[in-house]
């Protein structure tokens, strides 16, 4: 049980780190919201509003739950591979939240 809590804590830390990295990158670029960038975000948010996206997120949640069991990991190499899988799935799961936050920050800087 303790190991599962550690994986969950690690997953939250990855979420936070990914968000911070994206926001730091955007802050460094300080790009104004151009029509192309506006279209990029609108397209992304349109995609994330579809039933297909919601289904994908449900599948990702199922996959994360199945991967969050370290009792079946035979060795360190497999553990590192599983960490990579979880990192990618976590990135996908948080993409909407991170995109929204980045978009809002861009718009705040351009006020």
ABEGO torsion letter per residue (X at the ends): XAAAAAAAAAAAAAAAAAAAAAAAAAAAAGBBBBAAAAAAAAAAAAAAABAAAAAAAAAAAAAAAAAABAAABABAAAAAAAAAAAAAAAAAAAAAAAAAAAAAAAAAAAX
